[in-house]
Amino acid sequence: MLTPTGTMTDTAIRAVLFSYPLMSGGAGDPSNPVPLVRDVPELGEDKPRALVVDDAPDVTEMIATLMRYAGYDVVMAFSAAQALDTARRDAFDVVISDIGMPGMNGYEFAQALRAFPAYEDVPMIAVTGFTMYTDRERALNSGFNDFLTKPINPMDLIELVKRLRD
């Protein structure tokens, strides 16, 4: 289901997130439950904050929606330059970024963001269609803590964020 602008509706995104196939022993296995909601604050507490960066609006919205369901306050950026400007003004607890973006790519973005003292230790996850072993190595060397390939398993992303933030 798409909106008139061509983006996915919240209902469509929920359908994608919650219909992902269950994998035996994995994140979606009922014998290995991983709650979707993590760090949901008590009333009056601040939510953890996530910055989601991707030049594809539908991907950005899907990941942002997933993170909101996981209890995060989410800010979306549609370019690395926009994300850097946002990170200069605001603090985030996790950053999730695409690699293949026009202008400044994700590798350059990670290096630039790591240069900010406030972001030296903030968990950063690359979410990308690049699948070569050298892409993973390059992402880790540029400052990302981990790497997921698209299409992502929503529960793998939630588990990874949880692991990196613990």
N, C-alpha and C positions, 0 to 999 in steps of 0.2 A: 504494500500500500504506500503510494507516494503522495506527497502534498502537491499543490499546483506548481511549486518551485522545483519539484523533482527530488525532494528529500524524503526520507522515510518518516512515517508517522510514529508517534510514541507506541501505539498499539502494535505496529509492525515490528518495531525494534524489540519490544517485549516478547513477541512471538518468536523472533529469531533467538533471543537470549535464552528463553526457557524451553525451547524445543531442540536444543543442541543434543545430539545423540549421546547416550550414556556409554561410557567405556568401562569395561570391567577393571576394577582396581584403580581407576583414575579418579579425577576430581568429581565426575558425575556419578560415580558408583554409589548407590545407596548404602553399601556396607562401609564406605569411606566418606561420610558426609562432611562437606565443607560448607559452612553457612555462606550464603551470598552476602548477607549483611555483616559487615565488619566495622568495628569502631563506631557503631551508631551511638551518638552521644546521648547522654541523659538530657532531659529537658533543661534548657538554659546553658548547656555546654557547647563549646565550639566544635564544629565538624572538622575532621582533617580535610586538607585542601589538595586537589589534584589539578595539574595543568595538562591538558590534552592538546597535542599539536599534530595536525595533518592537513595537507592541502586539499584533501577530498572531503567536502562537507558531510557526506553521508557516513563516512568512516568516523570522522570526528564526533558526530552526533551519536553514533552507536556506542563508541567507547565512553563518551561522556555520560550517556544514559546508564550504561553498565556501572560506572563508578558512582553515579548518584544512587542507584539501587544498593550499592555496597556501602552507603553511608557517607559519601564524600560530597563536599562542596566543590563544584567543578567549574573551571574557566576553560573555554575553548579558544585556541588560536589557529589560524588557517595558513600561517607561514612562520618560518623560524624567526624572522625579524619581528613580527608581531608578538611572538612568544617571548623573545628577549625583552622587549619593551614592557610586557606584562610582568615578567619576573623581576625587573628592576623596581617596579612599584609594589608588588605583592609577594608574600611568602607562600610557598607551597610545600607540602609534605611528600609529594611524589610527582614526577614528571613522566608522561608517556608520550613518545614522539615517533612519528614516521621518519624514515631515512630519505626516501626519494622525493624531495620537494624542490621546486624551482627556486632559483636564486641561491639562498643559503641552504645546503642540504642538512640532513640530520646529524651527520658526523661533525660538520662545522658548528652547528647549533650546540651540540653537546660540549664541544671544546670551549665555546664562548660562554656557555652557562656555567661550566665548572670554574671559569675564571672569576666569577662573582663569589666573594667570600661566603655569603649566605648559602650558596649552592654546592659547596665543596663536598658535602656528605649527603645531600638529598638523593634518595633513590631515583634513578632514571632508567626507564625501560624503552628499548627500541621495539616498535611494532612495524614490521615491514614485509613487503613482498620479495625482498632480496633474500635469496636462500643459499647462496654459496657459502662454504665454510669461511672463506676470506671475509665475507660480509659480516659474519658474527664476530670474527677476530677484530676487524676494523671498528665495529661498533663498540666493543669492549675497550679497545685502545683509545677511542675518542672520548670516553667518559661515561658511557652507559654501563649500568650494573648488570643488565641482562638483556635478552633478545628473544622476541617471539615473532614467528612468521605468520603472515596472513594467509588464509583466513584464521583468525584466532579462536581458540576455544575459550569462551568467556570465563569459565571456572579456572582455567590455567592462568589467566591474567589476574584474577582475584587472588589465587593462591600465591602467585609470584609477588604481587604487591604486599600481601600479608607477610611473606617470608622476608622481603627486603626491609620492611618497616619494623619488624620485631627485633 
